[in-house]
Amino acid sequence: MFLSDAGSHADDDIADRAEGSFPGGPLAGDEGAGDEAGPAAEPFPGMQSEADSVAEEGFGGLGFQSAPGSVADDVFGAEESFFGMQSESAVLTGVALGPGLRRGALVCVGALVGLGVLFWGGLAVYYAYRVFFASAHANPDMPHLPDARPWIAFYLTGALWAVGVGLFGLVARWRPRLLLWSFGCLVTAFFWPVGMAASAIAVAWRRRDLAASRRIALALLAVLVAVAGPLWRFAAPATTAEQAVVGSDTVLLGTWHSRTGMSVVLRADGTYTAGALSGGGLGSGEGIPASAGMWDTESPGGRSGVRLQIDGDLSHSVWFDVYQAGSDLVLCASDDPSNPCEVVLRRS
């Protein structure tokens, strides 16, 4: 059985619901009921507020618990670094270090370019002396060697090119691209056609304001340098004596002599006569005023040589290596491996 008061209270609740109010607080659209309901009022009994639901969705799986609304504020407002954002101090540090590191790298490259200019300047002086002032033939015992000065001029051109581009890179307001280009040209200056041709192509490609005729001229210049440079370098003949292989003893017959007075006559019957032999072939350097004996050729390691058996004694012999010096064959002997033609016999 119900009391009459209970029925009256039920009627009041139904009336309140019809007017849009609920126990514990008004609906969201009820402006008048908001003042009477507290801030902790809920729309329905047992339901969570919007901030609580967002926080629970964000951290419920992680087991975090916090006051309603505070977690949502942290996620979407205060803690920006949660999503990978940098703090103000990190940003300021990166801004300060970035230009500093770039400036330091630029100074290092500029220093290397300056040292490269000094290095190639010294080589330019050395090559210029060899081209314009040195003798055409450094060894008078080998007068028919090709003149090396036209091919030394190849390296002189590379040294001058390196000095020019290095100075240009240093005085061009220290622009990073120009400094790197200068450094690359300095590194490749021993084979300067590469850097020169690449530079011409780069100018023709990047300078869109140039006339078409000038760009074509730069491209043709690059092709000319790329072709003529290697021909200049690799078509050079040997300018030093090289060990030779002879196919027959007959190519060695005749009289051989040196500027110091030694002489050797090689005959077709395998005999020889010699005067004032000395130097490298004996090892001890003891002189032999005059001798006679047998001679023959040997080819150890695929390189020919002449052995003179003094008085027919194989243990007491003199050895000469056969070298090709230009158009001449020469006989060389030495005790110094770094100077194999210390004693040179030329055929008269």
C-alpha positions in Angstrom: 0.0 0.0 0.0 1.2 3.5 -0.8 0.9 6.6 1.2 -0.8 9.6 -0.2 2.4 11.6 0.2 4.2 9.2 -2.1 1.7 9.7 -4.8 1.9 13.4 -4.6 5.7 13.3 -4.8 5.4 11.1 -7.9 3.1 13.6 -9.5 5.6 16.4 -8.8 8.4 14.4 -10.4 6.4 13.8 -13.5 5.6 17.4 -13.7 9.2 18.4 -13.3 10.2 16.0 -16.1 7.6 17.4 -18.3 9.0 20.9 -17.7 12.6 19.8 -18.6 14.2 19.4 -15.2 15.6 16.2 -13.7 16.7 15.3 -10.2 20.2 16.4 -9.6 20.2 19.3 -12.1 18.5 20.8 -15.1 19.0 19.9 -18.8 21.8 21.6 -20.7 19.3 24.0 -22.3 17.5 25.0 -19.2 19.0 28.4 -18.3 17.0 29.0 -15.2 17.9 25.7 -13.5 21.6 26.3 -14.0 21.9 28.6 -11.1 20.2 26.2 -8.7 22.2 23.2 -9.7 25.9 23.0 -8.6 28.9 22.6 -10.9 29.1 19.0 -10.0 25.6 18.2 -11.2 25.2 15.4 -13.8 22.7 15.1 -16.6 21.6 11.7 -15.6 22.3 9.6 -12.5 25.4 7.5 -13.1 26.5 9.2 -16.3 30.0 10.9 -16.6 30.6 14.5 -17.7 32.1 15.2 -21.1 35.6 15.9 -19.7 35.6 12.7 -17.7 34.7 10.6 -20.8 37.4 12.2 -22.9 40.0 11.6 -20.1 38.8 8.0 -19.7 39.0 7.4 -23.5 42.5 8.9 -23.6 44.0 7.1 -20.6 41.6 4.5 -19.5 43.7 1.8 -21.3 46.8 3.0 -19.6 45.4 2.8 -16.1 45.7 6.5 -15.3 43.2 8.2 -13.0 42.8 11.9 -12.6 40.3 14.5 -11.6 37.5 15.2 -14.2 38.7 17.7 -16.8 42.3 17.9 -15.7 43.6 15.1 -18.0 41.8 16.6 -21.0 43.3 20.0 -20.3 46.8 18.4 -20.1 46.4 16.5 -23.3 44.9 19.3 -25.4 46.3 22.4 -23.8 49.2 22.5 -21.4 51.5 19.6 -22.4 52.3 20.2 -26.1 55.5 18.2 -26.0 53.4 15.1 -25.5 52.8 15.1 -29.3 56.5 15.7 -30.1 56.5 19.5 -29.8 59.9 20.9 -28.6 60.1 23.1 -25.6 61.1 26.8 -25.9 64.6 26.1 -24.6 65.2 23.3 -27.1 64.0 25.5 -30.0 66.3 28.4 -28.9 69.3 26.0 -28.6 68.7 24.6 -32.1 68.4 28.1 -33.6 71.7 29.1 -31.9 73.6 25.9 -32.8 72.4 25.7 -36.5 74.1 28.9 -37.8 77.1 28.4 -35.6 77.8 24.9 -36.9 77.3 26.1 -40.5 79.6 29.0 -39.9 82.3 26.8 -38.4 82.1 24.4 -41.3 82.4 27.3 -43.7 85.5 28.5 -41.9 87.0 25.1 -42.1 86.4 24.7 -45.8 87.8 28.3 -46.4 90.9 27.3 -44.4 91.4 24.2 -46.6 90.9 26.3 -49.7 93.5 28.8 -48.5 96.0 26.0 -47.8 95.3 24.5 -51.2 96.1 27.8 -52.8 99.5 27.9 -51.1 100.2 24.3 -52.0 99.3 24.7 -55.7 101.1 28.1 -55.8 104.4 26.4 -54.8 103.8 23.7 -57.4 103.1 26.3 -60.0 106.5 27.9 -59.3 108.2 24.5 -59.5 106.6 23.5 -62.8 107.2 26.9 -64.3 110.9 26.5 -63.5 111.0 23.1 -65.2 109.2 24.3 -68.2 111.0 27.6 -68.8 114.4 27.3 -67.2 115.4 23.7 -66.7 117.4 21.8 -69.4 115.4 19.7 -71.9 117.5 16.6 -71.0 118.3 16.1 -67.4 120.7 13.1 -68.2 123.4 14.0 -70.8 124.0 10.2 -71.2 120.6 9.9 -72.8 120.3 12.8 -75.2 117.6 11.2 -77.3 115.0 11.0 -74.6 111.8 13.0 -75.6 111.6 16.5 -74.2 109.4 16.3 -71.1 108.7 20.0 -70.9 105.5 20.0 -73.1 104.0 17.4 -70.7 105.2 19.2 -67.6 103.2 22.1 -68.9 100.1 20.0 -68.4 100.7 20.1 -64.6 101.6 23.8 -64.8 98.2 24.5 -66.3 96.5 22.5 -63.5 98.4 24.4 -60.8 97.5 27.8 -62.3 93.9 26.7 -62.6 93.8 25.6 -59.0 95.3 28.9 -57.8 92.8 30.9 -59.8 89.7 29.1 -58.7 90.9 29.0 -55.1 91.5 32.8 -55.0 88.1 33.4 -56.6 86.3 31.2 -54.0 88.0 33.1 -51.2 87.3 36.6 -52.4 83.7 35.9 -53.5 82.2 36.9 -50.1 82.7 33.4 -48.8 79.6 32.0 -50.4 79.2 28.3 -49.4 78.6 27.0 -52.9 81.6 28.8 -54.4 83.9 27.6 -51.6 82.8 24.0 -52.1 83.3 24.4 -55.8 86.7 25.8 -55.3 87.6 23.0 -52.9 86.5 20.4 -55.4 88.6 22.0 -58.2 91.6 22.1 -55.9 91.3 18.4 -55.1 91.0 17.4 -58.8 93.6 19.9 -60.1 96.2 17.1 -60.9 93.6 16.1 -63.6 92.2 19.6 -64.2 90.2 18.9 -67.4 87.5 17.3 -65.1 87.0 20.4 -63.0 87.3 22.8 -65.9 84.8 20.9 -68.1 82.3 20.4 -65.2 82.5 24.1 -64.3 81.8 25.2 -67.9 78.7 22.8 -68.0 77.5 24.1 -64.7 77.7 27.8 -65.8 75.9 27.0 -69.1 73.2 25.1 -67.2 72.6 27.5 -64.3 72.9 30.9 -66.1 69.5 31.0 -67.8 70.0 34.7 -68.5 72.9 34.0 -70.9 72.3 34.1 -74.6 71.8 30.8 -76.3 75.0 31.3 -78.4 77.1 31.7 -75.2 75.6 28.7 -73.6 76.4 26.6 -76.6 79.9 28.0 -76.7 80.4 27.0 -73.0 79.1 23.5 -73.8 81.5 23.1 -76.7 84.4 24.4 -74.6 83.6 21.7 -72.0 83.6 19.0 -74.6 86.9 20.3 -76.1 88.6 20.3 -72.6 87.2 16.9 -71.8 88.7 15.4 -75.0 91.9 17.4 -75.4 93.0 17.2 -71.8 93.3 13.4 -71.5 95.0 13.3 -75.0 97.6 15.8 -73.7 98.2 13.8 -70.6 98.0 10.2 -71.7 99.5 10.5 -75.2 102.9 11.7 -73.7 105.8 9.4 -74.6 108.1 8.0 -72.0 110.5 10.7 -70.9 112.7 8.4 -68.8 114.7 5.3 -69.7 112.9 2.0 -69.3 114.2 -1.5 -69.1 114.0 -3.3 -72.4 113.9 -6.8 -73.8 116.0 -7.7 -76.8 115.1 -10.5 -79.2 118.6 -11.2 -80.5 122.2 -10.6 -79.4 122.9 -9.0 -82.7 121.1 -5.8 -81.7 123.8 -5.3 -79.0 126.9 -5.7 -81.2 129.2 -2.8 -81.5 131.3 -0.4 -79.3 129.8 1.0 -76.2 131.4 3.9 -74.2 130.6 6.2 -71.3 131.5 9.9 -70.7 133.9 8.8 -67.9 136.1 6.8 -70.3 134.8 3.3 -70.1 134.5 1.3 -73.3 133.2 -2.2 -74.2 133.4 -3.9 -77.6 130.8 -6.7 -78.1 131.6 -9.1 -81.0 129.4 -11.6 -82.8 131.6 -14.5 -81.8 130.7 -14.0 -78.1 133.9 -12.3 -77.1 134.5 -8.8 -75.8 137.3 -6.4 -75.0 136.9 -3.6 -72.5 138.9 -0.8 -70.9 138.6 0.9 -67.6 135.6 -1.0 -66.4 134.4 0.2 -63.0 131.2 1.0 -61.1 128.0 -0.7 -60.5 128.6 -4.0 -62.2 131.4 -5.1 -59.8 129.5 -4.3 -56.6 132.7 -3.3 -54.8 133.4 -0.5 -57.3 137.0 -1.7 -58.0 138.3 -0.6 -61.3 139.6 -2.9 -64.1 142.0 -1.2 -66.4 141.6 -3.6 -69.3 140.0 -7.0 -69.7 138.8 -9.5 -72.3 136.6 -12.5 -72.1 133.2 -13.9 -73.1 129.8 -12.1 -73.1 126.2 -13.3 -73.3 122.7 -12.0 -72.7 120.3 -13.0 -70.1 116.7 -12.1 -69.4 115.8 -12.6 -65.7 112.3 -11.5 -65.0 111.7 -10.8 -68.7 114.2 -8.0 -68.8 117.4 -8.3 -70.8 121.0 -7.7 -69.6 124.6 -8.3 -70.7 127.1 -10.2 -68.6 130.8 -9.8 -69.2 132.8 -12.8 -67.9 136.2 -11.3 -67.2 139.0 -13.7 -68.4 136.3 -16.4 -68.8 135.6 -16.5 -65.1 131.8 -16.5 -64.4 132.3 -15.7 -60.7 134.2 -12.6 -61.7 131.8 -10.8 -64.0 130.2 -7.5 -64.7 126.5 -7.1 -65.3 124.7 -4.3 -67.3 121.0 -3.9 -67.7 119.6 -3.0 -71.1 117.5 0.2 -71.2 115.5 1.9 -73.9 116.2 5.7 -73.8 114.1 7.2 -76.5 115.4 5.8 -79.8 118.6 4.5 -78.2 119.6 1.3 -76.4 121.9 1.9 -73.4 123.7 -0.3 -70.9 123.2 0.7 -67.3 124.8 -0.4 -64.1 124.5 0.8 -60.5 124.8 -0.2 -56.9 121.8 2.1 -56.0 118.4 0.6 -56.9 116.9 4.1 -56.9 119.4 5.2 -59.6 119.7 2.2 -61.9 121.6 4.1 -64.6 124.4 5.5 -62.5 126.9 4.1 -65.0 125.7 4.5 -68.6 127.3 3.0 -71.8 126.0 4.4 -75.1 126.7 2.8 -78.5 128.9 5.0 -80.7 
